[in-house]
Each structure stands twice: as structure tokens, then as C-alpha cells.
Amino acid sequence: MPKISKNATVQTVITTFEMTPGTCQDLLEALTDAYASFISKQTGFVAAGLHVNDAQTRIANYSQWERREDFLAMLRTSEMRDRNRKINELCKSFEPVMYDVAETFN
């Protein structure tokens, strides 16, 4: 489970996917499989979560990595490039963005 902390030393990546309700479940299954069978086993992976909006038109993915380079190395693998091509076919767009935690509130 991701732990969000201002003092964390992890790299945070938030990826948003835009799709139609008709492809939401297929995309969610593809992402779930990617995390279960590949991404979570990569060097530097810490944790991730998938979130679906009520209209099933957006999925938000929050992931944490030990280092920025670990995330980038995972993206460059031939397996992830193949998976991303298939994921791209299921959605209108997706964009991973790296963030630093600026503040947290309890």
C-alpha cells in the first residue's frame, strides 16, 4: 500500500488514463495484470494503487519507486513497451507524471 509522506524518499508517479465506460474494465484488467505479473517485480518498485471514477471514464494510478531511474528502467523494458502499446489501444490517452510530495494532511 502506498504511504504518502512529505519526508518520503520515494519517487511518486501519478498516471491518468482516459477511456470510455465500454473499455474501462478491460483497461483495469490489463493494468492489474501488468502490476501483478510484471511491474511489482521490477527493481525499485515500492507500491501502487488503481482508482476508477464513478463514470468509468478515468483511471488514476498512483505508484511509488525507490528511485526515478527505477521507474524509467521499467518503462524501457521490451515487455512494458509491448504492454503500453496494448494499454494505449484501450484508452483515449494516458500520461505518467513524476511528482514530489509537497504536503500531507491527516
Disulfide bonds with the S-S distance in Angstrom:
none
